[in-house]
Amino acid sequence: MKQRGEQVPNDQGKKRDNQKLFHGRTCVQGSAWIIRSAAGDRVKRIALWMLALILVAGFVRAGFWQSGRADEKEALLARAAQVLAERRPVPLEQARQAMPAWVQLEGRFLEVPPLRLDNQRRGERVGVQVYRAFETQQGQRLVVDLGWRPLPGDRSLPAESPPREGTLSLPGLLVPPPSAGFAIGPALSPAPDGGWLALRLDAPGLRTALGRPSDTAQPQVLDSAVLRLDPAIPLGYERDLDLLPNTLPPEKHRGYALQWFGFAAGLLLLSLYLQVRRP
């Protein structure tokens, strides 16, 4: 029972104070969460921009590589057209420094197993390119492209006759080996007839195909050049002097370059659009 003049505790004031304290703590906690969330969003945005820029740089690099390959092949074809128009033989050492070059080599075929390059196409047909080891009168060894042979449905390798004997004079175009592409698996594998079946022509594979040095002298092994025989010579199989068989022509490289540049521009524009429309 309350006495007259006794003060009643102000419970409502305490409640208001408690509410202010509670809401004050809640606001502080909410502000801290908002700050952390904003910082996290900023980190994510920077990470995504870095990823986008790395991809754009990669696409641009791929585009320039394709464009460069197109320029290289166009220069090669222009040089080959000039050489084939003149067909003026040059010494082998000089030709090695300025391939493609027209040469006339004197020498003999070696009694070593043939080398066949697999997965070669002529139109819709699939076959192998046949190579034989040749040694010049100066003791230089290189492989000679005898031409293309089709493969049957069971992919059995056709038999090769022994190389022509005696000293021969071989005219043709001296060129680098066919482009190896991506090196997947071993370059050479033994063929049933004792020869070699190649997935690509690299320097170690060419040295293997060129056989062991002769007993009389140490030959110079040319593992960075191939002699493409003049198609007019009655020797070997189907062949021509096309320098880009089973590979991309310059216009294909330029098309791929435009695609890579398009990917880079598209990704950059998409990243900018997403950044602008972000609330």
C-alpha positions in Angstrom: 0.0 0.0 0.0 1.5 3.3 -1.1 2.0 6.0 1.4 1.1 9.6 0.6 4.1 11.5 -0.8 6.0 8.3 -1.7 7.7 8.4 -5.2 6.7 5.7 -7.6 9.6 4.2 -9.6 9.6 5.3 -13.3 9.5 1.9 -15.0 8.6 3.4 -18.3 11.8 5.5 -18.3 13.9 2.4 -17.7 12.1 0.6 -20.6 12.8 3.5 -22.9 16.5 3.5 -21.8 16.8 -0.2 -22.4 15.2 0.1 -25.8 17.6 2.9 -26.8 20.5 0.8 -25.7 19.2 -2.3 -27.6 18.5 -0.3 -30.7 21.9 1.4 -30.5 23.7 -1.9 -30.3 21.6 -3.3 -33.2 22.4 -0.3 -35.4 26.1 -0.7 -34.7 26.0 -4.4 -35.5 24.0 -3.7 -38.6 26.4 -1.0 -39.8 29.3 -3.4 -39.2 27.6 -6.1 -41.2 26.9 -3.6 -44.1 30.5 -2.5 -44.1 31.7 -6.1 -44.2 29.3 -7.0 -46.9 30.3 -4.0 -49.0 34.0 -4.9 -48.5 33.2 -8.5 -49.6 31.4 -7.3 -52.7 34.3 -5.1 -53.6 36.7 -7.9 -53.3 34.5 -10.1 -55.5 34.2 -7.4 -58.0 37.9 -6.9 -58.2 38.5 -10.6 -58.5 36.0 -10.9 -61.3 37.6 -8.0 -63.1 41.1 -9.5 -62.8 39.8 -12.8 -64.2 38.1 -11.0 -67.1 41.2 -9.1 -67.9 43.4 -12.3 -67.8 41.0 -14.0 -70.2 40.9 -10.9 -72.5 44.7 -10.8 -72.6 44.8 -14.5 -73.4 42.3 -14.1 -76.2 44.2 -11.2 -77.7 47.5 -13.1 -77.5 45.9 -16.1 -79.3 44.6 -13.7 -82.0 48.0 -12.2 -82.5 49.6 -15.7 -82.7 47.1 -16.7 -85.4 47.7 -13.5 -87.3 51.5 -14.1 -87.1 51.1 -17.6 -88.4 49.1 -16.3 -91.3 51.9 -13.8 -92.1 54.6 -16.5 -91.9 52.7 -18.8 -94.2 52.0 -16.1 -96.7 55.7 -15.2 -96.8 56.5 -18.9 -97.2 54.1 -19.3 -100.1 55.4 -16.2 -101.8 59.0 -17.4 -101.5 58.1 -20.8 -102.8 56.2 -19.4 -105.8 59.3 -17.4 -106.8 61.6 -20.4 -106.4 59.4 -22.7 -108.4 59.1 -20.1 -111.2 62.9 -19.9 -111.5 63.9 -23.5 -110.5 67.5 -22.4 -110.3 69.5 -24.9 -108.3 71.6 -23.6 -105.4 74.2 -25.3 -103.2 72.8 -27.4 -100.4 74.4 -25.3 -97.6 73.0 -22.1 -99.1 69.6 -23.8 -99.6 69.5 -24.8 -95.9 69.8 -21.2 -94.9 67.0 -20.0 -97.2 64.4 -22.6 -97.4 62.4 -23.2 -99.5 65.1 -23.5 -102.2 65.6 -25.4 -105.4 68.4 -28.0 -105.3 69.9 -30.7 -107.5 71.5 -33.4 -105.3 73.9 -36.1 -106.4 74.1 -39.2 -104.3 72.5 -42.5 -103.5 69.6 -44.0 -101.4 70.7 -45.8 -98.3 69.8 -49.4 -97.5 67.8 -48.4 -94.4 64.0 -49.1 -93.7 61.5 -46.6 -95.1 59.8 -43.9 -93.0 56.1 -43.3 -93.4 54.2 -40.3 -92.1 50.7 -41.3 -91.0 47.4 -39.5 -91.3 48.1 -37.8 -94.6 45.2 -36.8 -96.8 44.8 -36.2 -100.5 41.2 -35.0 -101.0 38.9 -37.4 -99.3 41.5 -40.3 -99.2 43.7 -41.1 -96.3 47.2 -42.5 -96.5 50.8 -42.2 -95.7 53.7 -40.1 -97.0 56.8 -42.2 -97.8 60.3 -41.0 -97.1 63.7 -42.6 -97.9 67.1 -41.8 -96.5 69.5 -40.3 -99.1 73.2 -39.5 -98.8 74.9 -36.9 -101.1 78.3 -37.3 -102.6 79.5 -34.8 -100.0 78.4 -37.2 -97.2 75.3 -35.3 -96.1 72.2 -37.3 -95.2 68.6 -36.2 -95.4 65.2 -37.7 -96.1 63.6 -37.6 -99.6 59.8 -37.4 -99.9 58.9 -40.1 -102.4 55.2 -39.3 -102.4 51.8 -40.3 -101.0 50.3 -43.8 -100.9 46.7 -44.6 -99.9 45.9 -47.0 -97.1 43.2 -49.7 -97.3 40.3 -49.9 -94.9 42.2 -52.2 -92.5 45.1 -49.6 -92.5 47.7 -52.3 -93.4 50.9 -50.7 -94.7 51.7 -51.3 -98.4 55.0 -53.0 -99.1 57.9 -50.9 -100.2 60.3 -52.0 -102.9 64.0 -51.6 -102.3 65.4 -48.1 -103.1 66.8 -47.5 -106.5 70.5 -48.4 -106.6 73.4 -46.4 -108.0 74.2 -42.7 -108.1 71.2 -40.5 -108.8 70.7 -36.8 -109.6 67.6 -35.6 -107.7 66.0 -32.2 -108.4 63.5 -30.9 -106.0 62.4 -28.3 -103.4 64.3 -28.3 -100.1 61.9 -27.4 -97.3 61.5 -27.8 -93.6 59.8 -30.9 -92.3 56.0 -30.8 -92.1 54.7 -29.0 -89.0 54.6 -31.4 -86.1 51.6 -29.8 -84.3 51.0 -30.9 -80.8 53.4 -33.5 -79.6 51.1 -36.3 -78.3 52.5 -39.8 -78.0 55.8 -41.1 -79.4 56.9 -39.7 -82.7 57.9 -43.0 -84.2 56.7 -46.6 -83.8 58.1 -49.7 -85.6 56.2 -50.9 -88.7 55.7 -54.6 -89.4 58.1 -54.5 -92.3 61.0 -53.2 -90.2 60.4 -49.6 -91.2 59.0 -46.7 -89.2 55.5 -45.2 -88.9 55.6 -41.6 -87.7 52.9 -39.4 -86.2 55.2 -36.3 -86.8 58.6 -35.6 -88.2 60.8 -34.2 -85.5 64.6 -34.0 -85.4 65.1 -37.2 -83.3 62.7 -39.1 -85.5 64.5 -38.0 -88.7 67.9 -38.9 -87.2 66.5 -42.4 -86.5 65.2 -42.8 -90.0 68.5 -41.7 -91.5 70.2 -44.8 -90.1 73.7 -45.2 -88.6 76.8 -43.5 -89.9 78.6 -45.3 -92.6 81.9 -47.1 -91.9 84.0 -44.9 -94.1 83.1 -41.5 -92.8 80.9 -39.6 -90.4 78.1 -38.1 -92.4 76.4 -34.8 -91.7 72.8 -35.5 -90.7 70.3 -32.9 -91.9 67.4 -33.3 -89.5 65.8 -29.9 -90.3 65.3 -30.3 -94.0 63.3 -32.6 -96.4 63.8 -32.9 -100.2 60.4 -32.7 -102.0 61.1 -34.4 -105.3 60.2 -32.8 -108.6 56.9 -34.4 -109.6 58.2 -34.8 -113.2 60.9 -37.3 -112.0 59.7 -40.9 -112.7 60.4 -42.0 -109.2 58.1 -42.7 -106.2 54.4 -42.2 -105.9 51.7 -39.5 -106.1 53.2 -36.2 -105.1 53.2 -32.4 -105.6 55.0 -29.4 -104.3 52.3 -28.0 -102.1 54.0 -26.6 -99.0 50.9 -26.6 -96.8 49.3 -30.1 -97.1 47.2 -31.3 -94.2 47.6 -27.9 -92.5 45.8 -24.6 -92.3 46.2 -22.0 -95.1 46.8 -18.3 -94.2 43.1 -17.4 -94.6 42.1 -19.9 -92.0 44.6 -18.5 -89.5 43.2 -15.0 -90.2 39.7 -16.3 -89.6 40.7 -17.8 -86.3 42.5 -14.5 -85.3 39.2 -12.6 -85.9 37.4 -15.1 -83.7 39.9 -14.7 -80.8 39.8 -10.9 -81.1 35.9 -11.1 -81.1 36.0 -13.2 -78.0 38.2 -10.6 -76.3 36.0 -7.6 -77.3 32.8 -9.4 -76.3 34.1 -10.4 -72.9 35.3 -6.9 -72.2 32.0 -5.3 -73.3 30.0 -7.8 -71.2 32.2 -7.0 -68.1 31.7 -3.3 -68.6 27.9 -3.7 -69.0 27.6 -5.8 -65.9 29.7 -3.2 -64.0 27.5 -0.3 -65.1 24.2 -1.9 -64.4 25.2 -3.1 -60.9 23.0 -1.3 -58.3 
